[in-house]
Amino acid sequence: ARVNSPIGASRLSATPAPTMPGFKTLVAVLTLCVSAQAFAPMTPVKSMSQTAAAPVALRRVPNQRSALQMGNNAKFGIFSPAVVAARAVLGDKTLNKLRGKGISLHSQAITEWTVYVGASSYQRGMLIKKAKNNGDELGFLV
């Protein structure tokens, strides 16, 4: 079909060429894949007074300044093979930049949503913590 342009010349009308999905589309699709447990209330935790011993990370070790142990003990989840492949292709530095950007965008989305629904800053923090735990379960933090 021919369409007349405002100048009088004619050209073919066609549907726009498909474009590659952008980063926002990718984030939206990945967000839909995340478990619905992200919005479930957290289960209550026993108070410290009811437990016999302090957690391992909080125990005092003699002759050391701090007993807090940190490390990369991420779980192997459904997305772990993709993360390992991305690390091999992109390298650690680029992968960490990409991962940081994704985490930042997701935290911003959670913050905007909590402001929209009127949730407290505590609830926002708990949702971000839940998102981190879900990312670990799904294998994004390998």
C-alpha positions in Angstrom: 0.0 0.0 0.0 1.2 3.5 -0.8 0.8 6.4 1.6 1.0 10.0 0.6 3.5 12.0 2.6 2.7 15.7 3.4 5.1 16.8 0.7 3.3 14.8 -2.0 5.9 12.1 -2.6 4.7 8.6 -2.0 6.5 5.8 0.0 5.7 2.3 1.1 4.1 1.9 4.5 5.6 -0.9 6.5 5.6 -2.1 10.0 8.6 -0.8 12.0 11.6 -3.1 11.9 11.9 -5.2 15.1 14.5 -3.9 17.5 16.6 -5.8 20.0 15.0 -5.7 23.5 16.7 -3.2 25.7 18.1 -3.6 29.2 14.9 -2.4 30.8 13.0 -5.2 28.9 15.5 -7.8 30.1 15.2 -6.6 33.7 11.4 -6.7 33.4 11.4 -10.3 32.1 13.8 -11.4 34.8 11.7 -9.7 37.4 8.7 -11.7 36.3 10.7 -14.9 36.6 11.5 -14.2 40.3 9.5 -16.1 42.8 6.4 -14.6 44.3 7.9 -15.3 47.7 9.6 -11.9 47.5 6.5 -10.3 48.8 5.6 -12.9 51.4 6.0 -11.9 55.0 9.1 -13.2 56.7 8.8 -15.9 59.3 9.4 -14.8 62.9 12.8 -15.6 64.2 13.5 -16.8 67.8 14.9 -14.0 70.0 18.5 -14.2 70.9 17.6 -14.8 74.6 15.9 -18.1 73.7 18.9 -19.6 71.9 21.6 -21.4 73.8 24.6 -20.1 71.9 25.3 -17.0 69.8 25.4 -17.5 66.0 28.7 -18.6 64.5 29.3 -15.2 62.9 28.9 -13.4 66.2 31.0 -15.6 68.5 34.1 -14.0 70.0 37.3 -15.7 69.0 40.3 -15.0 71.3 43.2 -13.0 69.9 41.3 -11.7 67.0 39.8 -8.3 66.5 36.5 -9.4 64.9 34.9 -12.8 64.5 32.6 -11.7 61.7 33.1 -14.1 58.8 32.3 -13.0 55.2 32.8 -14.8 52.0 31.2 -15.8 48.7 29.1 -18.8 49.7 26.4 -18.2 47.1 24.0 -21.1 46.4 23.9 -22.8 43.0 20.5 -22.1 41.5 18.7 -22.2 38.2 20.5 -19.1 36.8 24.0 -20.1 38.0 25.1 -21.7 34.6 24.2 -18.4 32.9 26.1 -16.4 35.4 29.2 -18.7 35.1 29.0 -18.4 31.3 28.6 -14.6 31.5 31.7 -14.5 33.8 33.7 -16.5 31.3 32.6 -14.2 28.4 32.6 -10.8 30.1 35.2 -11.2 32.8 34.8 -10.5 36.5 35.0 -6.8 36.4 32.4 -6.3 33.6 30.1 -8.9 35.2 30.3 -7.2 38.6 29.5 -3.8 36.9 26.5 -5.3 35.1 25.3 -7.1 38.3 25.7 -3.9 40.3 23.6 -2.0 37.8 20.9 -4.6 37.9 20.8 -4.6 41.7 20.7 -0.8 41.7 17.8 -0.7 39.2 15.9 -3.4 41.2 16.5 -1.6 44.5 15.2 1.6 42.9 12.1 -0.2 41.6 11.4 -1.6 45.1 11.9 1.9 46.6 9.5 3.5 44.1 6.9 0.8 44.7 7.1 1.1 48.5 6.7 4.9 48.2 3.7 4.4 45.9 2.0 2.0 48.3 3.0 4.0 51.4 5.2 1.3 53.0 7.6 2.1 55.8 11.4 2.3 55.3 11.7 -0.9 57.4 9.4 -2.7 55.0 11.4 -1.4 52.1 14.6 -2.7 53.7 13.0 -6.1 54.3 11.9 -6.3 50.6 15.4 -5.5 49.4 16.8 -8.1 51.8 14.3 -10.6 50.5 15.2 -9.8 46.9 18.9 -10.4 47.8 18.0 -13.8 49.3 15.9 -14.7 46.3 18.8 -13.7 44.0 21.0 -16.0 46.0 18.5 -18.9 45.9 18.1 -18.5 42.1 21.8 -18.4 41.5 22.4 -14.8 40.5 25.1 -14.3 43.1 27.4 -17.2 42.1 
